[in-house]
Amino acid sequence: MTARFQSFDDTVDRAASGPRIATLRAELARRGLDGFIVPRADRFQNEYVPPSDERLSWLTGFSGSAGTAIVLADRAALFVDGL
C-alpha cells in the first residue's frame, strides 16, 4: 500500500484541451448529439473527485473545486464558482 498526500502542484496539461474538445465534438457529431455536459463531479456527485474521475480537468484544464463545461458543435462554455 502506498501513502498518498495532497499536492498543490499544477499537473494539468491545458494545451491538450483544444484537441480533446475537437475529439469530443467529432464523437458528438458521429452519434448525432447536439452537446455534452461535463460536471466536476463523479457518478455519486461527490465534491472530492478521485483522480480517475477528473473528466472536467482532463477536458478543459480547469482544476478548481467547482465547475461545469458545456460543449456544443460550434461553441463551448466553462462555468466555475468564482472563488
C-alpha beads as a LAMMPS data file, in Angstrom:
LAMMPS data file: protein, C-alpha beads

83 atoms
82 bonds

1 atom types
1 bond types

-500.0 500.0 xlo xhi
-500.0 500.0 ylo yhi
-500.0 500.0 zlo zhi

Masses

1 110.0

Atoms # bond

1 1 1 0.000 0.000 0.000
2 1 1 1.333 3.420 -0.942
3 1 1 0.574 6.525 1.090
4 1 1 -0.879 9.418 -0.874
5 1 1 -0.710 13.015 0.192
6 1 1 -2.401 16.095 -1.184
7 1 1 -0.238 18.067 -3.553
8 1 1 -0.750 21.623 -4.728
9 1 1 1.407 21.125 -7.803
10 1 1 -0.421 22.023 -11.007
11 1 1 -0.178 18.924 -13.197
12 1 1 -2.924 19.813 -15.686
13 1 1 -1.974 19.883 -19.372
14 1 1 -4.014 22.870 -20.574
15 1 1 -2.527 22.710 -24.080
16 1 1 -4.294 19.386 -24.652
17 1 1 -7.789 20.836 -24.126
18 1 1 -8.233 22.064 -27.730
19 1 1 -7.622 18.687 -29.381
20 1 1 -9.657 16.897 -26.697
21 1 1 -12.658 19.187 -27.233
22 1 1 -12.322 18.676 -31.001
23 1 1 -12.363 14.907 -30.465
24 1 1 -15.444 15.196 -28.242
25 1 1 -17.170 17.301 -30.923
26 1 1 -16.368 14.680 -33.568
27 1 1 -17.881 11.997 -31.338
28 1 1 -20.975 14.136 -30.742
29 1 1 -21.425 14.511 -34.499
30 1 1 -20.887 10.788 -35.062
31 1 1 -23.611 9.982 -32.540
32 1 1 -25.980 12.709 -33.718
33 1 1 -25.874 14.574 -30.395
34 1 1 -26.202 18.351 -30.012
35 1 1 -23.965 18.729 -26.973
36 1 1 -22.455 17.289 -23.836
37 1 1 -22.341 18.483 -20.217
38 1 1 -19.193 17.711 -18.236
39 1 1 -19.531 18.364 -14.474
40 1 1 -16.708 18.369 -11.960
41 1 1 -18.208 15.517 -10.015
42 1 1 -18.047 11.760 -10.027
43 1 1 -21.009 9.456 -10.575
44 1 1 -22.001 9.918 -6.918
45 1 1 -21.926 13.750 -7.182
46 1 1 -19.118 13.947 -4.630
47 1 1 -17.321 17.237 -4.083
48 1 1 -13.985 15.459 -3.743
49 1 1 -13.414 13.695 -7.036
50 1 1 -10.912 10.837 -7.309
51 1 1 -8.214 11.273 -9.981
52 1 1 -9.853 8.586 -12.122
53 1 1 -12.993 10.764 -12.430
54 1 1 -11.368 14.134 -13.200
55 1 1 -13.181 14.475 -16.532
56 1 1 -13.541 18.262 -16.398
57 1 1 -9.867 18.782 -15.640
58 1 1 -8.849 16.352 -18.375
59 1 1 -11.072 18.002 -20.978
60 1 1 -10.635 21.696 -20.170
61 1 1 -7.613 22.079 -17.932
62 1 1 -9.784 23.523 -15.130
63 1 1 -8.513 22.187 -11.823
64 1 1 -10.646 24.175 -9.363
65 1 1 -13.178 22.790 -6.929
66 1 1 -16.491 23.570 -8.679
67 1 1 -17.280 23.853 -12.364
68 1 1 -19.190 22.524 -15.340
69 1 1 -18.446 22.613 -19.058
70 1 1 -20.994 22.570 -21.847
71 1 1 -19.636 21.564 -25.254
72 1 1 -21.732 22.128 -28.384
73 1 1 -20.822 21.659 -32.031
74 1 1 -19.858 25.300 -32.553
75 1 1 -19.113 26.642 -29.075
76 1 1 -18.183 25.639 -25.561
77 1 1 -18.529 27.278 -22.159
78 1 1 -16.924 26.663 -18.798
79 1 1 -18.849 27.719 -15.696
80 1 1 -16.891 27.949 -12.424
81 1 1 -17.542 29.146 -8.902
82 1 1 -15.509 32.359 -8.997
83 1 1 -13.523 31.652 -5.833

Bonds

1 1 1 2
2 1 2 3
3 1 3 4
4 1 4 5
5 1 5 6
6 1 6 7
7 1 7 8
8 1 8 9
9 1 9 10
10 1 10 11
11 1 11 12
12 1 12 13
13 1 13 14
14 1 14 15
15 1 15 16
16 1 16 17
17 1 17 18
18 1 18 19
19 1 19 20
20 1 20 21
21 1 21 22
22 1 22 23
23 1 23 24
24 1 24 25
25 1 25 26
26 1 26 27
27 1 27 28
28 1 28 29
29 1 29 30
30 1 30 31
31 1 31 32
32 1 32 33
33 1 33 34
34 1 34 35
35 1 35 36
36 1 36 37
37 1 37 38
38 1 38 39
39 1 39 40
40 1 40 41
41 1 41 42
42 1 42 43
43 1 43 44
44 1 44 45
45 1 45 46
46 1 46 47
47 1 47 48
48 1 48 49
49 1 49 50
50 1 50 51
51 1 51 52
52 1 52 53
53 1 53 54
54 1 54 55
55 1 55 56
56 1 56 57
57 1 57 58
58 1 58 59
59 1 59 60
60 1 60 61
61 1 61 62
62 1 62 63
63 1 63 64
64 1 64 65
65 1 65 66
66 1 66 67
67 1 67 68
68 1 68 69
69 1 69 70
70 1 70 71
71 1 71 72
72 1 72 73
73 1 73 74
74 1 74 75
75 1 75 76
76 1 76 77
77 1 77 78
78 1 78 79
79 1 79 80
80 1 80 81
81 1 81 82
82 1 82 83
